[in-house]
Amino acid sequence: MPHHKSAVKRVRQTKVRTQRNKTKITMVKSAIKKVRSAVEAGDKSAATNALTNAQSKIARLAKAGVIKPNTAARKTSRLASAVSKLS
């Protein structure tokens, strides 16, 4: 338990931020799953549309500092290569 007033505030802020970040991460994971399922189905147009949506969401997370920039780059790169392998 925190004993200082500032530490109590930090605990409150951390709870709020953690909840907000979990929501954003869940949103991105869902977008990534949509891309992967479209790739597995072999639907190039749906995969391309889902990819652009996922890339923008991943970039927003990286910009906000929820995930690291290299993690965002790795995820977008892997998704893009998976979509580009479709014929």
N, C-alpha and C positions, 0 to 999 in steps of 0.2 A: 504494500500500500504506500502511495506517495504521501509524504509529510508536508511538503511545501505547496503553497498555493499555485505556483507556476507548474509544478509537476502534476498536480491534479488537472489543470487545464490541458496539459500536454496529453494526458491519458484520454480526456474527452475528445480532443482533436484527432488523436490517433484512431479512436473507434470510428469516428465519422469518415475519415479518409480511407480507412480499411474497407468499410462498407461500400463506399463510392468506387474504389478501385476494383473490388470484387465484381461489382455490377459491370464495369467496363470490360474487365477481362473475360467475363462470361459472354458478353456481346461479341467480342473478337473471336473467341473460341467457336461460337456458333457460326460466324461468318467463314471461318477456316473450314469447318465441317461441311458447309454448303459447297465450297470449292472442291474439296476432296471427294464428296459424293458425286458431283457433276463429272469429275475426272474419271471416277470409277465407272460411271454410266456411259462414258464416252461422248458426252454432249459438249462439244466445243463451245458453242455460243453461250450456253448457260454457265459453263465454267469461266468463260471470259468475263461475263457480266458479274459473276460472283467474285472473281478475282479483283476487279477494279473496286468493288465494294469493300472487300477484305483489306486491300492495300491501303485504302483511305482510313479505315478504322485502326489498322495497325500503326500507321504513321501518326494518327492523333494520339494514340497511347504513348508512343515514344516521345512526342513533343511535350506531352503533359508530365512525362517523367514516371509514368506507371511502369513501363518496361524500358530496358536499356536500348539505346539506338542500335547496337550490334544485333541484339535479339530481334528487333523489328526488321532489320535488313536481312537477317538469316531466314526469318519466316516468309517474308515477301519473296525472296529469291527462290526458296524451295517451292513455293506455290506457283510462281511464274514458270519455273522449269517444268513442273508437272503439267501445267496447262499447255505449254509449248510442245510437249512430247505428243500431244493428241494430234491425230492427222485430220 
